[in-house]
Amino acid sequence: MKKLFLALSAVMLGTGCKDFSIEEWTKETRILRAEVESLPEVSRLNSAEYALTKNYFSRISDLALQLTENPKQAERLDSNLRKKNLDEVCEDLFLREESWKLLMKKCTSGRFFVCSEELRVYPDLIKAIRMKLSPALQNTFNNSDSCPRNF
């Protein structure tokens, strides 16, 4: 787990948040992912479930944005991930494809999408994160059962 914190700390360096704690960010993201994946299979989300999904997907969106806007952070992340178990990192932080598809169904009402835009573009966010990795790590990411693929 310490390795995961170090890998993600490279991403968060330079964000301008003096009180930012990568350990806390990772812990909260891991908890949010687990809570989102365990949402009951009902036809619609209630307001608390909506807020939970928005929070989780916003965190993933922020990660993708930081990597896209700051090439040095992306390089540091890549360097640190080469030393880590990418399966564990993916399992801790990324939502499984089946869970995302279920959420998409819950968020579609007729022709309207009633959830946060980050949820809808989740595959694009994952692609943006993956594209900031080296070719070798991209290959590992693509072949991992724990890392989300293009869905």
Summary of the structure (lengths in Angstrom):
residues: 151
radius of gyration: 15.3
end to end distance: 27.6
largest distance: 45.9
contacts: 424
relative contact order: 0.16
helix: 68%
strand: 3%
